[in-house]
Amino acid sequence: MVELLQEKNLLKNFDIKIVILSSGRSKFIADKTCQILPDYITVLVPESQKKDYAEKIKNPIDTVPDDCCGLGHLRNWVIEHYQQETIIMVDDDISTCYYLGKEFSERIEDPDKLVQVLINTAIMAKDAGTNVFSFSQTDIRKYKSHEPFSLNTWGGCVVGVIGKKLQFIDNKLKVDVDFFLQNLLINRIVWIDNRYYFSQSRDCNTGGNAAFRNKKTFQEEIDRLKAKWGKHFCITYHGSNVRTSIKVARKQKNLII
């Protein structure tokens, strides 16, 4: 079985590792991310949960120590543990990937095609000289056909890291925002492919980061990021919804002479 998966693996000729991060979601992961990606993609779970996942999915399963708590700590463990230059970390609650470059959004139904999208994006990001990449966080209603890529925002859900120089902040929440800001400060640009959007169940699932998602922890970590990044880190509230954005100028203003 392992040999067959390796033979099918589109990643075998690239220094790229794709890993699905999951915890406490063995009951539905087979109907989410494991359904839209091929079964040769590794799923990383806590050691104590390996048996639960093995009963539900066909994918190779790696384990992380149970005491590796919080998204920042977990992402750093992944980068250090796997030897590939490029590590693509994928959330476990993705239901669909859409291509937004047409008049109407188009579902990517073929798992191998989706892997090819991830590989292509990793190659483009490296060629552009960036060390982190991701995809659009909004659907086709906000897609701008004249701006298929962004160089100064942040991404989540699917996060690719090239190289091992920078680390994620040891927060439990909002760690991706900090990592993208670090890259903008040090490496000047990031890479967001706005042509693709991954639909997921964010901030409302059980499992995963839900154990840390409470009002006190959220506010403490938001305050920490505000103190660190100042005006570049922005939080806005719309009823019960919270929107995170960053403000880092990377475009020159036209001068009128």
ZICOR-V161315 format. One record per run of one state. SS is the DSSP state (hx for helix, st for strand, lp for the rest). FROM is the first residue (numbers start at 1). TO is the last residue. If there is no record, write none. Layout:
SS_FROM_TO + SS_FROM_TO
This chain:
lp_1_1 + hx_2_8 + lp_9_15 + st_16_21 + lp_22_28 + hx_29_31 + lp_32_32 + hx_33_36 + lp_37_41 + st_42_46 + hx_47_54 + lp_55_60 + st_61_64 + lp_65_70 + hx_71_81 + lp_82_85 + st_86_91 + lp_92_93 + st_94_99 + lp_100_105 + st_106_107 + lp_108_110 + hx_111_127 + lp_128_131 + st_132_136 + lp_137_139 + hx_140_142 + lp_143_148 + st_149_150 + lp_151_157 + st_158_162 + lp_163_174 + hx_175_186 + lp_187_190 + st_191_200 + lp_201_207 + hx_208_212 + lp_213_214 + hx_215_232 + st_233_238 + lp_239_240 + st_241_246 + lp_247_257
